[in-house]
Amino acid sequence: MMKDRELGFLRGLDVVTAIFLVVGGLTMGLGGIMGFEPVVTFLNSFGMISRVVSVIIGLCAIYEVSMWRAIPRRWCGIFSETPHGVMS
């Protein structure tokens, strides 16, 4: 059984990675539809920061893919009446 502190950390990591993926997806969508890529446009003057943001978004995608079964189990206890997603 996972400790509440570990569970809280992993849920926080899940939220952060989801936010990065949404931002990355919207950026790619804008780039594909309108030819405008906000991250590149705004961070281009910083050079390396734009590349780091892209790498972080890629790492978030790898995390989400590798945890695709564990993430719903971690969050199931929040949405049900029973603790830690144990169904009766």
PyMOL Python script that loads the backbone (N, CA, C, O; Angstrom):
from pymol import cmd

cmd.read_pdbstr("""\
ATOM      1  N   MET A   1       0.830  -1.173   0.000  1.00  0.00           N
ATOM      2  CA  MET A   1       0.000   0.000   0.000  1.00  0.00           C
ATOM      3  C   MET A   1       0.883   1.247   0.000  1.00  0.00           C
ATOM      4  O   MET A   1       1.896   1.297   0.697  1.00  0.00           O
ATOM      5  N   MET A   2       0.506   2.220  -0.759  1.00  0.00           N
ATOM      6  CA  MET A   2       1.281   3.434  -0.888  1.00  0.00           C
ATOM      7  C   MET A   2       0.959   4.392   0.260  1.00  0.00           C
ATOM      8  O   MET A   2      -0.194   4.529   0.669  1.00  0.00           O
ATOM      9  N   LYS A   3       1.991   5.044   0.763  1.00  0.00           N
ATOM     10  CA  LYS A   3       1.799   6.024   1.811  1.00  0.00           C
ATOM     11  C   LYS A   3       1.127   7.263   1.225  1.00  0.00           C
ATOM     12  O   LYS A   3       1.266   7.553   0.036  1.00  0.00           O
ATOM     13  N   ASP A   4       0.393   7.992   2.076  1.00  0.00           N
ATOM     14  CA  ASP A   4      -0.315   9.184   1.605  1.00  0.00           C
ATOM     15  C   ASP A   4       0.635  10.222   1.024  1.00  0.00           C
ATOM     16  O   ASP A   4       0.289  10.910   0.064  1.00  0.00           O
ATOM     17  N   ARG A   5       1.823  10.340   1.592  1.00  0.00           N
ATOM     18  CA  ARG A   5       2.799  11.307   1.087  1.00  0.00           C
ATOM     19  C   ARG A   5       3.256  10.940  -0.317  1.00  0.00           C
ATOM     20  O   ARG A   5       3.346  11.806  -1.187  1.00  0.00           O
ATOM     21  N   GLU A   6       3.547   9.661  -0.544  1.00  0.00           N
ATOM     22  CA  GLU A   6       3.953   9.206  -1.869  1.00  0.00           C
ATOM     23  C   GLU A   6       2.816   9.362  -2.870  1.00  0.00           C
ATOM     24  O   GLU A   6       3.025   9.772  -4.012  1.00  0.00           O
ATOM     25  N   LEU A   7       1.604   9.026  -2.421  1.00  0.00           N
ATOM     26  CA  LEU A   7       0.439   9.139  -3.285  1.00  0.00           C
ATOM     27  C   LEU A   7       0.203  10.594  -3.680  1.00  0.00           C
ATOM     28  O   LEU A   7      -0.110  10.889  -4.833  1.00  0.00           O
ATOM     29  N   GLY A   8       0.356  11.495  -2.720  1.00  0.00           N
ATOM     30  CA  GLY A   8       0.192  12.919  -3.004  1.00  0.00           C
ATOM     31  C   GLY A   8       1.226  13.422  -3.991  1.00  0.00           C
ATOM     32  O   GLY A   8       0.903  14.196  -4.893  1.00  0.00           O
ATOM     33  N   PHE A   9       2.478  12.985  -3.826  1.00  0.00           N
ATOM     34  CA  PHE A   9       3.542  13.384  -4.754  1.00  0.00           C
ATOM     35  C   PHE A   9       3.235  12.888  -6.163  1.00  0.00           C
ATOM     36  O   PHE A   9       3.359  13.639  -7.130  1.00  0.00           O
ATOM     37  N   LEU A  10       2.833  11.620  -6.279  1.00  0.00           N
ATOM     38  CA  LEU A  10       2.566  11.061  -7.600  1.00  0.00           C
ATOM     39  C   LEU A  10       1.350  11.716  -8.251  1.00  0.00           C
ATOM     40  O   LEU A  10       1.339  11.932  -9.463  1.00  0.00           O
ATOM     41  N   ARG A  11       0.326  12.035  -7.457  1.00  0.00           N
ATOM     42  CA  ARG A  11      -0.828  12.742  -8.020  1.00  0.00           C
ATOM     43  C   ARG A  11      -0.418  14.128  -8.497  1.00  0.00           C
ATOM     44  O   ARG A  11      -0.875  14.582  -9.545  1.00  0.00           O
ATOM     45  N   GLY A  12       0.433  14.797  -7.744  1.00  0.00           N
ATOM     46  CA  GLY A  12       0.930  16.104  -8.177  1.00  0.00           C
ATOM     47  C   GLY A  12       1.719  15.995  -9.470  1.00  0.00           C
ATOM     48  O   GLY A  12       1.577  16.830 -10.363  1.00  0.00           O
ATOM     49  N   LEU A  13       2.551  14.964  -9.569  1.00  0.00           N
ATOM     50  CA  LEU A  13       3.312  14.723 -10.793  1.00  0.00           C
ATOM     51  C   LEU A  13       2.373  14.443 -11.964  1.00  0.00           C
ATOM     52  O   LEU A  13       2.619  14.896 -13.082  1.00  0.00           O
ATOM     53  N   ASP A  14       1.304  13.702 -11.712  1.00  0.00           N
ATOM     54  CA  ASP A  14       0.304  13.433 -12.751  1.00  0.00           C
ATOM     55  C   ASP A  14      -0.315  14.730 -13.271  1.00  0.00           C
ATOM     56  O   ASP A  14      -0.501  14.897 -14.477  1.00  0.00           O
ATOM     57  N   VAL A  15      -0.632  15.640 -12.358  1.00  0.00           N
ATOM     58  CA  VAL A  15      -1.245  16.912 -12.752  1.00  0.00           C
ATOM     59  C   VAL A  15      -0.262  17.765 -13.550  1.00  0.00           C
ATOM     60  O   VAL A  15      -0.627  18.338 -14.576  1.00  0.00           O
ATOM     61  N   VAL A  16       0.980  17.850 -13.084  1.00  0.00           N
ATOM     62  CA  VAL A  16       1.987  18.656 -13.780  1.00  0.00           C
ATOM     63  C   VAL A  16       2.228  18.113 -15.184  1.00  0.00           C
ATOM     64  O   VAL A  16       2.303  18.881 -16.143  1.00  0.00           O
ATOM     65  N   THR A  17       2.350  16.800 -15.310  1.00  0.00           N
ATOM     66  CA  THR A  17       2.593  16.232 -16.646  1.00  0.00           C
ATOM     67  C   THR A  17       1.388  16.447 -17.551  1.00  0.00           C
ATOM     68  O   THR A  17       1.546  16.701 -18.745  1.00  0.00           O
ATOM     69  N   ALA A  18       0.188  16.348 -16.995  1.00  0.00           N
ATOM     70  CA  ALA A  18      -1.013  16.586 -17.808  1.00  0.00           C
ATOM     71  C   ALA A  18      -1.052  18.031 -18.301  1.00  0.00           C
ATOM     72  O   ALA A  18      -1.414  18.279 -19.451  1.00  0.00           O
ATOM     73  N   ILE A  19      -0.687  18.978 -17.451  1.00  0.00           N
ATOM     74  CA  ILE A  19      -0.668  20.387 -17.856  1.00  0.00           C
ATOM     75  C   ILE A  19       0.349  20.602 -18.978  1.00  0.00           C
ATOM     76  O   ILE A  19       0.051  21.267 -19.970  1.00  0.00           O
ATOM     77  N   PHE A  20       1.546  20.039 -18.821  1.00  0.00           N
ATOM     78  CA  PHE A  20       2.558  20.178 -19.875  1.00  0.00           C
ATOM     79  C   PHE A  20       2.083  19.559 -21.182  1.00  0.00           C
ATOM     80  O   PHE A  20       2.345  20.106 -22.253  1.00  0.00           O
ATOM     81  N   LEU A  21       1.390  18.426 -21.111  1.00  0.00           N
ATOM     82  CA  LEU A  21       0.912  17.792 -22.337  1.00  0.00           C
ATOM     83  C   LEU A  21      -0.189  18.604 -23.004  1.00  0.00           C
ATOM     84  O   LEU A  21      -0.247  18.671 -24.232  1.00  0.00           O
ATOM     85  N   VAL A  22      -1.058  19.218 -22.218  1.00  0.00           N
ATOM     86  CA  VAL A  22      -2.099  20.074 -22.792  1.00  0.00           C
ATOM     87  C   VAL A  22      -1.461  21.278 -23.479  1.00  0.00           C
ATOM     88  O   VAL A  22      -1.823  21.619 -24.605  1.00  0.00           O
ATOM     89  N   VAL A  23      -0.519  21.916 -22.804  1.00  0.00           N
ATOM     90  CA  VAL A  23       0.170  23.065 -23.399  1.00  0.00           C
ATOM     91  C   VAL A  23       0.912  22.634 -24.669  1.00  0.00           C
ATOM     92  O   VAL A  23       0.855  23.325 -25.686  1.00  0.00           O
ATOM     93  N   GLY A  24       1.596  21.512 -24.612  1.00  0.00           N
ATOM     94  CA  GLY A  24       2.312  21.016 -25.788  1.00  0.00           C
ATOM     95  C   GLY A  24       1.370  20.666 -26.930  1.00  0.00           C
ATOM     96  O   GLY A  24       1.664  20.944 -28.093  1.00  0.00           O
ATOM     97  N   GLY A  25       0.244  20.060 -26.597  1.00  0.00           N
ATOM     98  CA  GLY A  25      -0.737  19.714 -27.628  1.00  0.00           C
ATOM     99  C   GLY A  25      -1.350  20.944 -28.281  1.00  0.00           C
ATOM    100  O   GLY A  25      -1.509  20.996 -29.501  1.00  0.00           O
ATOM    101  N   LEU A  26      -1.692  21.931 -27.461  1.00  0.00           N
ATOM    102  CA  LEU A  26      -2.234  23.172 -28.021  1.00  0.00           C
ATOM    103  C   LEU A  26      -1.206  23.886 -28.892  1.00  0.00           C
ATOM    104  O   LEU A  26      -1.543  24.438 -29.939  1.00  0.00           O
ATOM    105  N   THR A  27       0.042  23.871 -28.455  1.00  0.00           N
ATOM    106  CA  THR A  27       1.110  24.494 -29.235  1.00  0.00           C
ATOM    107  C   THR A  27       1.278  23.799 -30.580  1.00  0.00           C
ATOM    108  O   THR A  27       1.404  24.454 -31.615  1.00  0.00           O
ATOM    109  N   MET A  28       1.279  22.475 -30.560  1.00  0.00           N
ATOM    110  CA  MET A  28       1.420  21.740 -31.820  1.00  0.00           C
ATOM    111  C   MET A  28       0.207  21.959 -32.715  1.00  0.00           C
ATOM    112  O   MET A  28       0.338  22.063 -33.934  1.00  0.00           O
ATOM    113  N   GLY A  29      -0.978  22.029 -32.103  1.00  0.00           N
ATOM    114  CA  GLY A  29      -2.195  22.283 -32.875  1.00  0.00           C
ATOM    115  C   GLY A  29      -2.160  23.638 -33.554  1.00  0.00           C
ATOM    116  O   GLY A  29      -2.486  23.760 -34.735  1.00  0.00           O
ATOM    117  N   LEU A  30      -1.760  24.665 -32.799  1.00  0.00           N
ATOM    118  CA  LEU A  30      -1.638  25.995 -33.392  1.00  0.00           C
ATOM    119  C   LEU A  30      -0.588  26.007 -34.500  1.00  0.00           C
ATOM    120  O   LEU A  30      -0.759  26.656 -35.532  1.00  0.00           O
ATOM    121  N   GLY A  31       0.493  25.283 -34.268  1.00  0.00           N
ATOM    122  CA  GLY A  31       1.537  25.209 -35.287  1.00  0.00           C
ATOM    123  C   GLY A  31       1.049  24.542 -36.555  1.00  0.00           C
ATOM    124  O   GLY A  31       1.387  24.967 -37.660  1.00  0.00           O
ATOM    125  N   GLY A  32       0.250  23.493 -36.396  1.00  0.00           N
ATOM    126  CA  GLY A  32      -0.257  22.774 -37.566  1.00  0.00           C
ATOM    127  C   GLY A  32      -1.342  23.525 -38.307  1.00  0.00           C
ATOM    128  O   GLY A  32      -1.399  23.488 -39.536  1.00  0.00           O
ATOM    129  N   ILE A  33      -2.204  24.206 -37.569  1.00  0.00           N
ATOM    130  CA  ILE A  33      -3.337  24.894 -38.196  1.00  0.00           C
ATOM    131  C   ILE A  33      -2.944  26.270 -38.730  1.00  0.00           C
ATOM    132  O   ILE A  33      -3.272  26.625 -39.862  1.00  0.00           O
ATOM    133  N   MET A  34      -2.241  27.036 -37.906  1.00  0.00           N
ATOM    134  CA  MET A  34      -1.990  28.428 -38.252  1.00  0.00           C
ATOM    135  C   MET A  34      -0.525  28.742 -38.565  1.00  0.00           C
ATOM    136  O   MET A  34      -0.206  29.855 -38.983  1.00  0.00           O
ATOM    137  N   GLY A  35       0.353  27.781 -38.368  1.00  0.00           N
ATOM    138  CA  GLY A  35       1.769  28.041 -38.593  1.00  0.00           C
ATOM    139  C   GLY A  35       2.390  28.897 -37.511  1.00  0.00           C
ATOM    140  O   GLY A  35       3.455  29.481 -37.710  1.00  0.00           O
ATOM    141  N   PHE A  36       1.731  28.976 -36.366  1.00  0.00           N
ATOM    142  CA  PHE A  36       2.192  29.802 -35.254  1.00  0.00           C
ATOM    143  C   PHE A  36       2.493  28.893 -34.080  1.00  0.00           C
ATOM    144  O   PHE A  36       1.603  28.185 -33.609  1.00  0.00           O
ATOM    145  N   GLU A  37       3.721  28.895 -33.599  1.00  0.00           N
ATOM    146  CA  GLU A  37       4.110  28.077 -32.459  1.00  0.00           C
ATOM    147  C   GLU A  37       4.506  28.988 -31.305  1.00  0.00           C
ATOM    148  O   GLU A  37       5.607  29.538 -31.295  1.00  0.00           O
ATOM    149  N   PRO A  38       3.599  29.149 -30.321  1.00  0.00           N
ATOM    150  CA  PRO A  38       3.840  30.104 -29.235  1.00  0.00           C
ATOM    151  C   PRO A  38       5.118  29.863 -28.450  1.00  0.00           C
ATOM    152  O   PRO A  38       5.822  30.821 -28.133  1.00  0.00           O
ATOM    153  N   VAL A  39       5.441  28.623 -28.127  1.00  0.00           N
ATOM    154  CA  VAL A  39       6.634  28.344 -27.327  1.00  0.00           C
ATOM    155  C   VAL A  39       7.881  28.787 -28.080  1.00  0.00           C
ATOM    156  O   VAL A  39       8.766  29.424 -27.510  1.00  0.00           O
ATOM    157  N   VAL A  40       7.945  28.450 -29.348  1.00  0.00           N
ATOM    158  CA  VAL A  40       9.105  28.839 -30.148  1.00  0.00           C
ATOM    159  C   VAL A  40       9.151  30.356 -30.310  1.00  0.00           C
ATOM    160  O   VAL A  40      10.219  30.961 -30.218  1.00  0.00           O
ATOM    161  N   THR A  41       7.999  30.965 -30.548  1.00  0.00           N
ATOM    162  CA  THR A  41       7.944  32.411 -30.746  1.00  0.00           C
ATOM    163  C   THR A  41       8.386  33.163 -29.500  1.00  0.00           C
ATOM    164  O   THR A  41       9.208  34.075 -29.582  1.00  0.00           O
ATOM    165  N   PHE A  42       7.846  32.786 -28.352  1.00  0.00           N
ATOM    166  CA  PHE A  42       8.133  33.520 -27.125  1.00  0.00           C
ATOM    167  C   PHE A  42       9.491  33.177 -26.517  1.00  0.00           C
ATOM    168  O   PHE A  42      10.119  34.029 -25.888  1.00  0.00           O
ATOM    169  N   LEU A  43       9.942  31.955 -26.697  1.00  0.00           N
ATOM    170  CA  LEU A  43      11.204  31.544 -26.082  1.00  0.00           C
ATOM    171  C   LEU A  43      12.368  31.480 -27.062  1.00  0.00           C
ATOM    172  O   LEU A  43      13.470  31.086 -26.680  1.00  0.00           O
ATOM    173  N   ASN A  44      12.146  31.858 -28.308  1.00  0.00           N
ATOM    174  CA  ASN A  44      13.191  31.753 -29.317  1.00  0.00           C
ATOM    175  C   ASN A  44      14.404  32.616 -28.978  1.00  0.00           C
ATOM    176  O   ASN A  44      15.539  32.246 -29.279  1.00  0.00           O
ATOM    177  N   SER A  45      14.163  33.759 -28.356  1.00  0.00           N
ATOM    178  CA  SER A  45      15.288  34.634 -28.016  1.00  0.00           C
ATOM    179  C   SER A  45      16.159  34.028 -26.915  1.00  0.00           C
ATOM    180  O   SER A  45      17.313  34.422 -26.739  1.00  0.00           O
ATOM    181  N   PHE A  46      15.598  33.069 -26.179  1.00  0.00           N
ATOM    182  CA  PHE A  46      16.365  32.415 -25.116  1.00  0.00           C
ATOM    183  C   PHE A  46      17.074  31.156 -25.615  1.00  0.00           C
ATOM    184  O   PHE A  46      17.882  30.577 -24.890  1.00  0.00           O
ATOM    185  N   GLY A  47      16.784  30.731 -26.829  1.00  0.00           N
ATOM    186  CA  GLY A  47      17.467  29.614 -27.467  1.00  0.00           C
ATOM    187  C   GLY A  47      17.320  28.291 -26.745  1.00  0.00           C
ATOM    188  O   GLY A  47      16.438  27.495 -27.068  1.00  0.00           O
ATOM    189  N   MET A  48      18.171  28.058 -25.782  1.00  0.00           N
ATOM    190  CA  MET A  48      18.219  26.770 -25.084  1.00  0.00           C
ATOM    191  C   MET A  48      16.950  26.506 -24.269  1.00  0.00           C
ATOM    192  O   MET A  48      16.562  25.350 -24.105  1.00  0.00           O
ATOM    193  N   ILE A  49      16.305  27.541 -23.760  1.00  0.00           N
ATOM    194  CA  ILE A  49      15.099  27.347 -22.947  1.00  0.00           C
ATOM    195  C   ILE A  49      13.983  26.725 -23.780  1.00  0.00           C
ATOM    196  O   ILE A  49      13.250  25.869 -23.287  1.00  0.00           O
ATOM    197  N   SER A  50      13.848  27.143 -25.031  1.00  0.00           N
ATOM    198  CA  SER A  50      12.843  26.570 -25.922  1.00  0.00           C
ATOM    199  C   SER A  50      13.073  25.073 -26.097  1.00  0.00           C
ATOM    200  O   SER A  50      12.129  24.284 -26.081  1.00  0.00           O
ATOM    201  N   ARG A  51      14.324  24.695 -26.263  1.00  0.00           N
ATOM    202  CA  ARG A  51      14.671  23.274 -26.415  1.00  0.00           C
ATOM    203  C   ARG A  51      14.384  22.502 -25.130  1.00  0.00           C
ATOM    204  O   ARG A  51      13.889  21.377 -25.185  1.00  0.00           O
ATOM    205  N   VAL A  52      14.688  23.092 -23.980  1.00  0.00           N
ATOM    206  CA  VAL A  52      14.446  22.446 -22.686  1.00  0.00           C
ATOM    207  C   VAL A  52      12.946  22.227 -22.475  1.00  0.00           C
ATOM    208  O   VAL A  52      12.532  21.168 -22.004  1.00  0.00           O
ATOM    209  N   VAL A  53      12.133  23.228 -22.824  1.00  0.00           N
ATOM    210  CA  VAL A  53      10.676  23.088 -22.689  1.00  0.00           C
ATOM    211  C   VAL A  53      10.191  21.945 -23.571  1.00  0.00           C
ATOM    212  O   VAL A  53       9.354  21.149 -23.144  1.00  0.00           O
ATOM    213  N   SER A  54      10.696  21.853 -24.778  1.00  0.00           N
ATOM    214  CA  SER A  54      10.301  20.753 -25.671  1.00  0.00           C
ATOM    215  C   SER A  54      10.702  19.397 -25.099  1.00  0.00           C
ATOM    216  O   SER A  54       9.932  18.440 -25.186  1.00  0.00           O
ATOM    217  N   VAL A  55      11.877  19.303 -24.523  1.00  0.00           N
ATOM    218  CA  VAL A  55      12.330  18.048 -23.912  1.00  0.00           C
ATOM    219  C   VAL A  55      11.446  17.695 -22.719  1.00  0.00           C
ATOM    220  O   VAL A  55      11.089  16.530 -22.541  1.00  0.00           O
ATOM    221  N   ILE A  56      11.089  18.681 -21.902  1.00  0.00           N
ATOM    222  CA  ILE A  56      10.214  18.428 -20.744  1.00  0.00           C
ATOM    223  C   ILE A  56       8.869  17.897 -21.210  1.00  0.00           C
ATOM    224  O   ILE A  56       8.340  16.955 -20.620  1.00  0.00           O
ATOM    225  N   ILE A  57       8.309  18.484 -22.254  1.00  0.00           N
ATOM    226  CA  ILE A  57       7.023  18.009 -22.776  1.00  0.00           C
ATOM    227  C   ILE A  57       7.160  16.580 -23.293  1.00  0.00           C
ATOM    228  O   ILE A  57       6.262  15.763 -23.087  1.00  0.00           O
ATOM    229  N   GLY A  58       8.259  16.269 -23.956  1.00  0.00           N
ATOM    230  CA  GLY A  58       8.498  14.900 -24.414  1.00  0.00           C
ATOM    231  C   GLY A  58       8.629  13.918 -23.261  1.00  0.00           C
ATOM    232  O   GLY A  58       8.103  12.807 -23.329  1.00  0.00           O
ATOM    233  N   LEU A  59       9.328  14.318 -22.197  1.00  0.00           N
ATOM    234  CA  LEU A  59       9.457  13.454 -21.008  1.00  0.00           C
ATOM    235  C   LEU A  59       8.104  13.239 -20.337  1.00  0.00           C
ATOM    236  O   LEU A  59       7.817  12.150 -19.839  1.00  0.00           O
ATOM    237  N   CYS A  60       7.275  14.282 -20.324  1.00  0.00           N
ATOM    238  CA  CYS A  60       5.930  14.144 -19.754  1.00  0.00           C
ATOM    239  C   CYS A  60       5.107  13.132 -20.553  1.00  0.00           C
ATOM    240  O   CYS A  60       4.357  12.342 -19.980  1.00  0.00           O
ATOM    241  N   ALA A  61       5.252  13.161 -21.861  1.00  0.00           N
ATOM    242  CA  ALA A  61       4.537  12.194 -22.698  1.00  0.00           C
ATOM    243  C   ALA A  61       5.006  10.771 -22.408  1.00  0.00           C
ATOM    244  O   ALA A  61       4.192   9.852 -22.320  1.00  0.00           O
ATOM    245  N   ILE A  62       6.309  10.589 -22.260  1.00  0.00           N
ATOM    246  CA  ILE A  62       6.844   9.260 -21.928  1.00  0.00           C
ATOM    247  C   ILE A  62       6.311   8.799 -20.572  1.00  0.00           C
ATOM    248  O   ILE A  62       5.938   7.637 -20.414  1.00  0.00           O
ATOM    249  N   TYR A  63       6.275   9.708 -19.592  1.00  0.00           N
ATOM    250  CA  TYR A  63       5.743   9.377 -18.264  1.00  0.00           C
ATOM    251  C   TYR A  63       4.285   8.939 -18.355  1.00  0.00           C
ATOM    252  O   TYR A  63       3.902   7.914 -17.790  1.00  0.00           O
ATOM    253  N   GLU A  64       3.474   9.722 -19.070  1.00  0.00           N
ATOM    254  CA  GLU A  64       2.045   9.396 -19.186  1.00  0.00           C
ATOM    255  C   GLU A  64       1.837   8.048 -19.879  1.00  0.00           C
ATOM    256  O   GLU A  64       0.980   7.267 -19.465  1.00  0.00           O
ATOM    257  N   VAL A  65       2.602   7.774 -20.915  1.00  0.00           N
ATOM    258  CA  VAL A  65       2.467   6.501 -21.633  1.00  0.00           C
ATOM    259  C   VAL A  65       2.893   5.341 -20.740  1.00  0.00           C
ATOM    260  O   VAL A  65       2.240   4.297 -20.726  1.00  0.00           O
ATOM    261  N   SER A  66       3.977   5.515 -20.000  1.00  0.00           N
ATOM    262  CA  SER A  66       4.461   4.420 -19.163  1.00  0.00           C
ATOM    263  C   SER A  66       3.587   4.188 -17.927  1.00  0.00           C
ATOM    264  O   SER A  66       3.618   3.107 -17.339  1.00  0.00           O
ATOM    265  N   MET A  67       2.819   5.187 -17.536  1.00  0.00           N
ATOM    266  CA  MET A  67       1.970   5.070 -16.340  1.00  0.00           C
ATOM    267  C   MET A  67       0.482   4.999 -16.678  1.00  0.00           C
ATOM    268  O   MET A  67      -0.351   5.287 -15.819  1.00  0.00           O
ATOM    269  N   TRP A  68       0.135   4.629 -17.889  1.00  0.00           N
ATOM    270  CA  TRP A  68      -1.251   4.710 -18.325  1.00  0.00           C
ATOM    271  C   TRP A  68      -2.205   3.834 -17.518  1.00  0.00           C
ATOM    272  O   TRP A  68      -3.406   4.102 -17.500  1.00  0.00           O
ATOM    273  N   ARG A  69      -1.716   2.819 -16.867  1.00  0.00           N
ATOM    274  CA  ARG A  69      -2.573   1.996 -16.003  1.00  0.00           C
ATOM    275  C   ARG A  69      -2.533   2.453 -14.551  1.00  0.00           C
ATOM    276  O   ARG A  69      -3.536   2.352 -13.846  1.00  0.00           O
ATOM    277  N   ALA A  70      -1.407   2.946 -14.102  1.00  0.00           N
ATOM    278  CA  ALA A  70      -1.247   3.337 -12.698  1.00  0.00           C
ATOM    279  C   ALA A  70      -1.967   4.640 -12.370  1.00  0.00           C
ATOM    280  O   ALA A  70      -2.491   4.789 -11.266  1.00  0.00           O
ATOM    281  N   ILE A  71      -2.003   5.573 -13.294  1.00  0.00           N
ATOM    282  CA  ILE A  71      -2.603   6.882 -13.018  1.00  0.00           C
ATOM    283  C   ILE A  71      -4.079   6.757 -12.644  1.00  0.00           C
ATOM    284  O   ILE A  71      -4.477   7.330 -11.630  1.00  0.00           O
ATOM    285  N   PRO A  72      -4.910   6.050 -13.395  1.00  0.00           N
ATOM    286  CA  PRO A  72      -6.317   5.939 -12.979  1.00  0.00           C
ATOM    287  C   PRO A  72      -6.491   5.265 -11.614  1.00  0.00           C
ATOM    288  O   PRO A  72      -7.394   5.623 -10.859  1.00  0.00           O
ATOM    289  N   ARG A  73      -5.639   4.301 -11.298  1.00  0.00           N
ATOM    290  CA  ARG A  73      -5.736   3.648  -9.993  1.00  0.00           C
ATOM    291  C   ARG A  73      -5.415   4.616  -8.862  1.00  0.00           C
ATOM    292  O   ARG A  73      -6.038   4.560  -7.802  1.00  0.00           O
ATOM    293  N   ARG A  74      -4.443   5.507  -9.081  1.00  0.00           N
ATOM    294  CA  ARG A  74      -4.092   6.489  -8.052  1.00  0.00           C
ATOM    295  C   ARG A  74      -5.225   7.462  -7.800  1.00  0.00           C
ATOM    296  O   ARG A  74      -5.431   7.904  -6.670  1.00  0.00           O
ATOM    297  N   TRP A  75      -5.957   7.796  -8.843  1.00  0.00           N
ATOM    298  CA  TRP A  75      -6.992   8.814  -8.730  1.00  0.00           C
ATOM    299  C   TRP A  75      -8.370   8.238  -8.420  1.00  0.00           C
ATOM    300  O   TRP A  75      -9.281   8.992  -8.078  1.00  0.00           O
ATOM    301  N   CYS A  76      -8.542   6.955  -8.530  1.00  0.00           N
ATOM    302  CA  CYS A  76      -9.846   6.330  -8.343  1.00  0.00           C
ATOM    303  C   CYS A  76     -10.391   6.558  -6.942  1.00  0.00           C
ATOM    304  O   CYS A  76     -11.598   6.744  -6.786  1.00  0.00           O
ATOM    305  N   GLY A  77      -9.557   6.551  -5.935  1.00  0.00           N
ATOM    306  CA  GLY A  77     -10.004   6.746  -4.557  1.00  0.00           C
ATOM    307  C   GLY A  77     -10.599   8.115  -4.307  1.00  0.00           C
ATOM    308  O   GLY A  77     -11.414   8.270  -3.397  1.00  0.00           O
ATOM    309  N   ILE A  78     -10.219   9.107  -5.084  1.00  0.00           N
ATOM    310  CA  ILE A  78     -10.754  10.451  -4.920  1.00  0.00           C
ATOM    311  C   ILE A  78     -12.203  10.512  -5.361  1.00  0.00           C
ATOM    312  O   ILE A  78     -13.006  11.216  -4.749  1.00  0.00           O
ATOM    313  N   PHE A  79     -12.547   9.792  -6.405  1.00  0.00           N
ATOM    314  CA  PHE A  79     -13.861   9.894  -6.999  1.00  0.00           C
ATOM    315  C   PHE A  79     -14.856   8.862  -6.484  1.00  0.00           C
ATOM    316  O   PHE A  79     -16.034   8.925  -6.834  1.00  0.00           O
ATOM    317  N   SER A  80     -14.417   7.928  -5.674  1.00  0.00           N
ATOM    318  CA  SER A  80     -15.330   6.930  -5.122  1.00  0.00           C
ATOM    319  C   SER A  80     -15.445   7.139  -3.621  1.00  0.00           C
ATOM    320  O   SER A  80     -14.668   7.881  -3.020  1.00  0.00           O
ATOM    321  N   GLU A  81     -16.402   6.488  -3.040  1.00  0.00           N
ATOM    322  CA  GLU A  81     -16.629   6.610  -1.598  1.00  0.00           C
ATOM    323  C   GLU A  81     -15.631   5.804  -0.796  1.00  0.00           C
ATOM    324  O   GLU A  81     -15.377   6.119   0.367  1.00  0.00           O
ATOM    325  N   THR A  82     -15.058   4.769  -1.393  1.00  0.00           N
ATOM    326  CA  THR A  82     -14.132   3.909  -0.679  1.00  0.00           C
ATOM    327  C   THR A  82     -12.703   4.414  -0.844  1.00  0.00           C
ATOM    328  O   THR A  82     -12.367   4.952  -1.899  1.00  0.00           O
ATOM    329  N   PRO A  83     -11.858   4.257   0.163  1.00  0.00           N
ATOM    330  CA  PRO A  83     -10.493   4.767   0.063  1.00  0.00           C
ATOM    331  C   PRO A  83      -9.632   3.990  -0.923  1.00  0.00           C
ATOM    332  O   PRO A  83      -9.767   2.772  -1.049  1.00  0.00           O
ATOM    333  N   HIS A  84      -8.748   4.695  -1.622  1.00  0.00           N
ATOM    334  CA  HIS A  84      -7.742   4.133  -2.521  1.00  0.00           C
ATOM    335  C   HIS A  84      -8.352   3.295  -3.645  1.00  0.00           C
ATOM    336  O   HIS A  84      -7.715   2.372  -4.151  1.00  0.00           O
ATOM    337  N   GLY A  85      -9.578   3.615  -4.031  1.00  0.00           N
ATOM    338  CA  GLY A  85     -10.168   2.980  -5.201  1.00  0.00           C
ATOM    339  C   GLY A  85     -10.592   1.544  -5.025  1.00  0.00           C
ATOM    340  O   GLY A  85     -10.796   0.853  -6.023  1.00  0.00           O
ATOM    341  N   VAL A  86     -10.739   1.051  -3.788  1.00  0.00           N
ATOM    342  CA  VAL A  86     -11.164  -0.326  -3.560  1.00  0.00           C
ATOM    343  C   VAL A  86     -12.668  -0.370  -3.744  1.00  0.00           C
ATOM    344  O   VAL A  86     -13.412   0.290  -3.018  1.00  0.00           O
ATOM    345  N   MET A  87     -13.104  -1.139  -4.705  1.00  0.00           N
ATOM    346  CA  MET A  87     -14.530  -1.250  -4.971  1.00  0.00           C
ATOM    347  C   MET A  87     -15.131  -2.363  -4.117  1.00  0.00           C
ATOM    348  O   MET A  87     -14.542  -3.430  -3.943  1.00  0.00           O
ATOM    349  N   SER A  88     -16.297  -2.086  -3.602  1.00  0.00           N
ATOM    350  CA  SER A  88     -16.949  -3.128  -2.774  1.00  0.00           C
ATOM    351  C   SER A  88     -17.978  -3.896  -3.558  1.00  0.00           C
ATOM    352  O   SER A  88     -18.616  -4.801  -3.019  1.00  0.00           O
TER     353      SER A  88
END
""", "prot")
cmd.dss("prot")
cmd.show_as("cartoon", "prot")
cmd.util.cbc("prot")
cmd.orient("prot")
